[in-house]
Amino acid sequence: MKASSLHLIRMVPTILPDLTFEEALETTKIYSVMGLLKNGTPLISSRPFRAPHHTISDAGLIGGGQIPKPGEVSLAHNGVLFLDESPEFKKNVLEVLRQPVEDGTVTISRAASSLNFPARFILVIAFNPCPCGYLGDLKHNCKCTPTQVQRYESRLSGPLLDRIDMHLEVPSVPYKDMSSADSGESSALIKERVQQARSIQKKRFEQRKNYYSNGQMTPKDIKKFCILDTPSEKLLEKAVDRLGLSARSYHRILKISRTIADLDQSENLQTKHIAEAVQYRRLDCCK
Ligand SMILES: [Zn+2]
């Protein structure tokens, strides 16, 4: 991935809400088990950002070993796990991500027993449009054959993409444009909006234990908290038909719409919120 986009992804933790005390304790515990706590840092107070290399093994990613140890998914607990050049990861390595992405926890089974480690993180995966990276680029020519492009795309499995909330195409931006002073909202401002949206969600789920964000909503919650007016319902119906969306994608769109509406401080879901969320499912149609 190009340096400018990598810079953008490294910024993700800077717009996330501050760690709560409980979250800080959970994350610290994992680093302590691994002997990774730095001298003079008894408590980890910022969200972790982990970016393992594509040569990592499945045990390195989800944990394992004779005496089971947590892997990268647990070191990313309450933070961000970033997989750059994701089609380069071994297929079995990507497949083992499905459990933690779905459950926020990972189970390491051994003959005698099995161990659970926490693994709730934001998964960010990046990949190029083709092996050389220039497909669709206006300034460079792509030299890949259609077969090479197809083989490259097929390395990311549908079930994994299906579990990813938002798909975005990031055009290459020269680094000087990104780092210039007038390049938009600052991280601090965005973080403020994120914190506000998070407190709306905290209030929404105050009766539930360990429930703090829209991402955790069950289909029953979605019915209760994502009520659609007729135009929004029609728009979503059309999107489902056109893109051939799965039930899982349908529910994800509603959850993301709820979050977009929270960021907008809007109690009701509006057509514009649904329309924005549908845009983030762009890879659903080409799986
Ligand atoms: Zn190419």
Residues whose N, C-alpha, C, O or C-beta is under 5 A from the ligand:
A	BS01	ZN	C130 P131 C132 G133 Y134 L135 C142 K143 C144
